[in-house]
Amino acid sequence: MHRVTAEAFSFAHVWKGLLDAVGFEAEGRLRDHLFRDGAFHDKETFALLEEEYQARQATRPLLVEAA
């Protein structure tokens, strides 16, 4: 797989934090895309490319299981 995408609404702080933690990059924003609980919210698009994933894996320390 060369590219993985994800979407998140502006109020989904935990989900956006997870995407950032695993290396997804913000690519775009649809402003005022959703009306919820009396307010408009943006929808954000994120992506992770294969070479970005591989570079990240190369720099992460290996996990070692305790015996």
N, C-alpha and C positions, 0 to 999 in steps of 0.2 A: 504494500500500500504506500503510495507516495505522499498522500495528503489526508489529514484528518481535520474536520471542522466541528465546531461547537457553537452554540448560541446561548446567550444568557440575557435576561432582563436586568435593568439597572438596579433593581432591588435584591437581586440574588448574589449578595456579597460573598457568601461561603462558596458557592459554585464558581464564581469568578476567581476567588482566591485559589481554589484547587486547580483551575485551568492554568493560572499563572505559575503555581508551584511545579507543575509537571512540564512547563515550557511552552505553552500555547502563547501565540502572539495576537494582540488585538489587530483586527483588520478593517473593521467598519462599524458604523452605528446607524441604525434607523431611528431617527429622533421621534419622540412622542408616538411610538408604534402601538402601545397598548394603553387602554384606559382601565385602571383597576383601583378600587377603593377611593374613588373620587379624584384621582390624579393620573396624568399621563406618564408613561415610563418608556425609556429608550430600550431598544433591542440591540445587543452587541454581538458581533461575529468574531470568532477566534479561530486560528488555524495552527497546526503543527505539521511541518514538512519532514519528510523522511530524514534528510541530512541534518536537520536541527535535532531530531530525536537521537540519531546515531552519535552526534557530537556530544550531546548531553550524557548519553550512556557511557561514553568513553571517559568522561571526567568524573563520574560518580564512583565512590569507593564501593567495592564489592561487599555484599552483606555476608557475614560469616555466622553460621548457626553455632550456638553453644553445644558442646558435646554432652 
